[in-house]
Amino acid sequence: FVIWMLMCWLTVGGSNAPVVDARQLQRPPFRQFPLQSSRHPQAPLPSTSFANSSSSQSRALEWFQNDNFVISQEDLSDSRLLQRFALATAFYSFGRQVYLRQTDECGWESDWFEISCDSGSSIVSFDLVNYTQVTGSIPPELSVLTALTSLYLDGNFLTGSIPPQLSTLTALTKLGLGTNFLTGTIPPELSSLTALTTLGVGLNKLTGTIPSQLGALASMRSLYLYGNGLTGTIPSQLGALTLLEFLWLDSNELTGTIPSQLGALILLEFLWLDSNELTGTVPSELCAIGIQTFWVDRDKVGCGVALVVSDVGNKPEQPAKGNNEVSR
């Protein structure tokens, strides 16, 4: 049953993947769930999840099926079971499975991660301590931790892509994935995270365009996309983020002009657009809002106001640990 629930959480859209009878995955001492008979008996599983015995999911499943804490706690809710499986998958994915404990996961602690739970034992924050050289990829199973308000995985050696399944974490207010080696694109599905105030994916190897859908993140105050290989234009929809204070898009491969809609960001304090391939000059709408620190290439200056330009040699260093994206 718990596997069926996991795949219901993780399946995005239709799937042509082979179906596996969830009962085939239950071997003693795996708990038998009385609700199973009232649920769909089959779970659509991507072929790479459990068919490969060396995958993070398969190894986590094996640990979970022999988890004495689960076996001894008959009153654990379905969400707690999913939570433990998700953590186990993450630990295996990060190569840190030796830190798994057959105790209450809210009490787990180490020098490389921090977990916080609410009064109902739901995990509300899961943070990797920066510069502890955590490797591996971000498992989509983290998307079952629906009470998360803070997810910081920045400052490590993570590879792979950003799972679009993270868009189910609608309570999330801070998402920090910067200073890793992530590839692929920024999932437009992240626009579902409407409570998000901080999104940091700077200093990775991301490509593709900036999703215009990010303009729906009305609570956003800090957006850090710098230091990647992002292409295309700056979406005018970012002008809808009227609470934005920090916008760092520098050191990418962005083209086109600076959209005048950014002039609606009247709370903006820091705007860094330099080291791109932008054309034209700074629009007058943007010059009028009194930005505290504005970095732009010298040939884009055209407002008749004093701007800090990127080739004067005194640009402050951007902190590797998140540029405010990880101020906790």
C-alpha positions as CSV (number, residue, x, y, z in Angstrom):
1,F,0.0,0.0,0.0
2,V,2.7,2.5,0.9
3,I,4.3,1.9,-2.5
4,W,1.0,2.5,-4.2
5,M,0.7,5.8,-2.3
6,L,4.3,6.8,-3.3
7,M,3.6,6.3,-7.0
8,C,0.4,8.2,-6.8
9,W,2.4,11.1,-5.4
10,L,5.2,10.8,-7.9
11,T,3.4,10.0,-11.2
12,V,3.1,13.1,-13.2
13,G,0.6,12.8,-16.1
14,G,0.0,9.6,-17.9
15,S,2.5,6.8,-18.0
16,N,3.1,3.9,-20.3
17,A,5.4,2.3,-17.7
18,P,4.7,-1.3,-16.8
19,V,2.5,-1.9,-13.8
20,V,3.7,-3.9,-10.9
21,D,1.3,-5.5,-8.4
22,A,2.1,-3.8,-5.1
23,R,1.6,-7.1,-3.3
24,Q,4.7,-8.5,-5.1
25,L,6.7,-5.9,-3.2
26,Q,5.5,-6.9,0.2
27,R,7.6,-9.6,1.8
28,P,7.9,-10.2,5.6
29,P,8.3,-8.4,7.8
30,F,6.7,-5.7,5.7
31,R,3.6,-4.5,7.4
32,Q,0.3,-5.5,5.8
33,F,-2.0,-2.4,5.5
34,P,-5.8,-3.0,6.0
35,L,-6.6,-0.1,3.7
36,Q,-5.0,-1.9,0.8
37,S,-8.1,-3.8,-0.1
38,S,-10.0,-0.6,-0.6
39,R,-7.3,0.9,-2.8
40,H,-6.3,0.2,-6.4
41,P,-4.2,-3.0,-6.1
42,Q,-1.7,-2.0,-8.8
43,A,0.9,0.7,-8.8
44,P,2.3,2.2,-12.0
45,L,6.0,2.2,-11.4
46,P,8.7,3.6,-13.7
47,S,10.9,0.7,-14.7
48,T,14.0,2.3,-13.1
49,S,12.5,2.6,-9.7
50,F,12.3,-0.9,-8.3
51,A,13.3,-3.1,-11.3
52,N,16.9,-2.1,-10.7
53,S,17.9,-3.6,-7.4
54,S,20.8,-1.2,-7.0
55,S,18.6,2.0,-7.4
56,S,18.1,4.3,-4.5
57,Q,14.4,3.4,-4.4
58,S,15.0,-0.4,-4.3
59,R,17.6,-0.1,-1.6
60,A,15.4,2.2,0.4
61,L,12.5,-0.2,0.0
62,E,14.6,-3.1,1.3
63,W,15.7,-1.0,4.4
64,F,12.1,0.1,4.9
65,Q,10.7,-3.5,4.8
66,N,13.1,-4.4,7.7
67,D,12.6,-1.2,9.6
68,N,12.0,-2.2,13.2
69,F,10.6,1.2,14.1
70,V,7.8,0.8,11.5
71,I,7.2,-2.8,12.5
72,S,6.8,-1.9,16.2
73,Q,4.7,1.2,15.7
74,E,1.3,-0.1,14.5
75,D,-0.3,3.4,14.8
76,L,2.0,5.1,12.3
77,S,0.0,7.1,9.8
78,D,0.3,6.6,6.1
79,S,2.0,10.0,5.8
80,R,4.7,8.9,8.4
81,L,5.4,5.8,6.4
82,L,5.7,7.8,3.2
83,Q,8.0,10.2,5.0
84,R,10.4,7.5,6.2
85,F,10.6,6.0,2.8
86,A,11.3,9.3,1.2
87,L,14.1,10.0,3.7
88,A,15.6,6.6,3.1
89,T,15.5,7.1,-0.6
90,A,17.3,10.5,-0.2
91,F,19.9,9.0,2.1
92,Y,20.7,6.3,-0.4
93,S,20.7,8.8,-3.3
94,F,23.2,10.9,-1.4
95,G,25.4,7.9,-0.5
96,R,24.7,8.5,3.2
97,Q,22.6,5.4,4.0
98,V,24.8,4.6,7.0
99,Y,23.1,7.4,8.8
100,L,19.7,5.7,8.6
101,R,18.3,4.9,12.0
102,Q,15.5,2.6,13.2
103,T,14.2,5.3,15.5
104,D,11.8,8.3,15.1
105,E,13.1,10.2,12.1
106,C,12.4,13.5,13.8
107,G,15.2,12.7,16.1
108,W,17.8,11.9,13.5
109,E,20.8,14.2,13.5
110,S,24.3,14.4,12.0
111,D,26.8,17.0,11.0
112,W,25.7,16.9,7.3
113,F,21.9,17.4,7.6
114,E,19.3,19.0,9.7
115,I,15.7,17.9,10.1
116,S,12.9,19.7,11.9
117,C,9.4,18.4,12.6
118,D,6.2,20.0,13.7
119,S,4.1,18.8,16.6
120,G,2.5,16.1,14.4
121,S,5.9,14.6,13.5
122,S,5.7,15.9,9.9
123,I,9.0,17.1,8.6
124,V,8.9,20.9,8.0
125,S,12.6,21.5,7.1
126,F,15.2,19.3,5.5
127,D,18.6,21.0,5.0
128,L,21.9,19.7,3.9
129,V,24.8,21.4,5.7
130,N,26.8,23.3,3.1
131,Y,30.2,22.1,2.0
132,T,29.8,18.6,3.4
133,Q,30.5,17.2,-0.1
134,V,27.1,15.4,-0.4
135,T,26.9,13.8,-3.9
136,G,24.2,12.1,-5.8
137,S,21.0,13.4,-7.3
138,I,17.8,14.9,-5.9
139,P,15.3,12.1,-5.5
140,P,11.7,12.9,-6.6
141,E,10.5,11.1,-3.5
142,L,11.2,14.2,-1.5
143,S,7.9,15.5,-3.0
144,V,6.0,13.4,-0.5
145,L,7.2,15.6,2.3
146,T,4.2,17.9,1.8
147,A,4.6,19.7,5.1
148,L,8.1,21.1,4.1
149,T,8.5,24.8,4.4
150,S,12.3,24.8,3.9
151,L,14.4,22.7,1.6
152,Y,18.1,23.6,1.3
153,L,20.4,21.3,-0.6
154,D,22.8,24.0,-1.7
155,G,26.6,24.1,-1.4
156,N,27.4,20.5,-2.3
157,F,28.2,18.3,-5.2
158,L,24.7,17.2,-6.4
159,T,24.2,16.3,-10.0
160,G,21.3,15.5,-12.2
161,S,18.2,17.6,-12.8
162,I,15.7,19.5,-10.6
163,P,12.7,17.1,-10.2
164,P,9.5,18.8,-11.4
165,Q,7.7,16.7,-8.7
166,L,9.0,19.2,-6.1
167,S,6.1,21.4,-7.4
168,T,3.8,19.4,-5.0
169,L,5.5,21.0,-2.0
170,T,3.0,23.8,-1.9
171,A,3.9,24.8,1.7
172,L,7.5,25.5,0.7
173,T,8.6,29.0,1.4
174,K,12.4,28.6,0.8
175,L,14.0,26.4,-1.8
176,G,17.8,26.5,-2.1
177,L,19.6,24.3,-4.6
178,G,22.5,26.6,-5.5
179,T,26.2,25.9,-5.7
180,N,25.9,22.4,-7.0
181,F,26.4,20.8,-10.4
182,L,22.7,20.5,-11.4
183,T,22.0,20.2,-15.1
184,G,18.8,20.4,-17.3
185,T,16.3,23.2,-17.2
186,I,14.4,25.1,-14.5
187,P,11.0,23.2,-14.3
188,P,8.1,25.6,-15.1
189,E,6.1,23.4,-12.6
190,L,7.8,25.3,-9.8
191,S,5.3,28.0,-10.5
192,S,2.9,26.0,-8.3
193,L,4.9,26.9,-5.2
194,T,3.0,30.1,-4.6
195,A,4.1,30.4,-1.0
196,L,7.8,30.5,-2.1
197,T,9.7,33.6,-0.9
198,T,13.2,32.5,-1.8
199,L,14.3,30.4,-4.9
200,G,18.0,29.9,-5.3
201,V,19.5,27.8,-8.1
202,G,22.5,29.9,-8.8
203,L,26.0,28.5,-9.6
204,N,24.9,25.3,-11.3
205,K,25.0,24.1,-14.9
206,L,21.4,24.8,-15.8
207,T,20.5,25.6,-19.4
208,G,17.3,26.5,-21.3
209,T,15.2,29.6,-20.7
210,I,13.9,31.3,-17.6
211,P,10.3,30.0,-17.3
212,S,7.8,32.8,-17.7
213,Q,5.6,30.9,-15.3
214,L,7.8,32.0,-12.5
215,G,5.9,35.3,-12.7
216,A,3.1,33.6,-10.8
217,L,5.2,33.3,-7.6
218,A,3.6,36.4,-6.1
219,S,5.2,35.9,-2.6
220,M,8.8,35.8,-4.0
221,R,11.3,38.2,-2.4
222,S,14.6,36.7,-3.5
223,L,15.2,35.1,-6.9
224,Y,18.8,33.8,-7.7
225,L,19.4,32.3,-11.1
226,Y,22.9,33.6,-11.7
227,G,25.9,31.7,-12.8
228,N,24.3,29.1,-15.1
229,G,24.0,28.8,-18.9
230,L,20.5,30.2,-19.2
231,T,19.6,31.5,-22.6
232,G,16.7,33.4,-24.1
233,T,15.2,36.7,-22.9
234,I,14.4,38.0,-19.4
235,P,10.6,37.2,-19.1
236,S,8.5,40.3,-18.8
237,Q,6.3,38.3,-16.4
238,L,9.0,38.8,-13.7
239,G,7.6,42.3,-13.4
240,A,4.6,40.8,-11.6
241,L,6.8,39.8,-8.6
242,T,6.0,43.1,-6.8
243,L,7.5,41.9,-3.5
244,L,10.8,41.1,-5.0
245,E,13.9,42.6,-3.3
246,F,16.7,40.5,-4.8
247,L,17.0,39.6,-8.4
248,W,20.2,38.1,-9.6
249,L,20.3,37.0,-13.2
250,D,24.0,37.8,-14.0
251,S,26.6,35.5,-15.5
252,N,24.3,33.6,-17.9
253,E,23.8,33.8,-21.7
254,L,20.6,35.9,-21.7
255,T,19.8,38.0,-24.8
256,G,17.4,40.6,-25.8
257,T,16.6,43.8,-24.0
258,I,15.9,44.5,-20.3
259,P,12.0,44.5,-20.0
260,S,10.5,47.7,-18.9
261,Q,8.0,45.7,-16.8
262,L,10.8,45.3,-14.2
263,G,10.1,48.9,-13.3
264,A,7.0,47.7,-11.4
265,L,9.4,46.1,-8.8
266,I,9.3,49.1,-6.5
267,L,10.7,47.1,-3.6
268,L,13.8,45.9,-5.5
269,E,17.0,46.6,-3.7
270,F,19.6,44.4,-5.6
271,L,19.4,43.8,-9.4
272,W,22.4,42.1,-11.1
273,L,22.1,41.7,-14.8
274,D,25.7,41.9,-15.9
275,S,27.8,39.3,-17.8
276,N,25.0,38.4,-20.2
277,E,24.5,39.2,-23.9
278,L,21.7,41.8,-23.4
279,T,21.2,44.6,-25.9
280,G,19.8,48.0,-25.7
281,T,19.9,50.3,-22.6
282,V,18.3,50.3,-19.2
283,P,14.6,51.3,-19.5
284,S,13.6,54.5,-17.8
285,E,10.9,52.7,-15.8
286,L,13.6,50.7,-14.1
287,C,15.9,53.7,-13.5
288,A,13.2,55.5,-11.6
289,I,12.6,53.0,-8.7
290,G,15.7,53.7,-6.7
291,I,17.5,50.3,-6.7
292,Q,20.2,50.2,-4.0
293,T,22.7,48.0,-6.0
294,F,22.3,47.7,-9.7
295,W,24.9,45.9,-11.8
296,V,24.7,46.1,-15.5
297,D,27.3,46.1,-18.3
298,R,28.5,49.6,-19.1
299,D,27.1,49.7,-22.6
300,K,23.6,49.2,-21.2
301,V,23.6,52.4,-19.1
302,G,21.2,54.9,-20.6
303,C,19.0,56.4,-17.9
304,G,21.0,59.4,-17.0
305,V,21.3,58.3,-13.4
306,A,24.3,56.9,-11.5
307,L,24.5,53.2,-11.9
308,V,27.2,50.8,-10.7
309,V,28.6,49.1,-13.8
310,S,30.2,45.7,-14.0
311,D,33.6,46.8,-15.5
312,V,34.8,49.2,-12.8
313,G,36.5,46.3,-11.0
314,N,35.0,46.7,-7.6
315,K,31.9,44.5,-7.8
316,P,31.4,42.8,-4.4
317,E,31.9,39.0,-4.3
318,Q,28.8,37.0,-4.4
319,P,28.9,34.6,-1.4
320,A,29.2,31.0,-2.7
321,K,26.8,29.8,0.0
322,G,23.7,31.1,-1.6
323,N,23.8,34.9,-2.0
324,N,21.1,35.4,0.6
325,E,19.3,32.4,-1.0
326,V,20.4,30.4,2.0
327,S,20.0,33.0,4.8
328,R,18.1,30.9,7.2
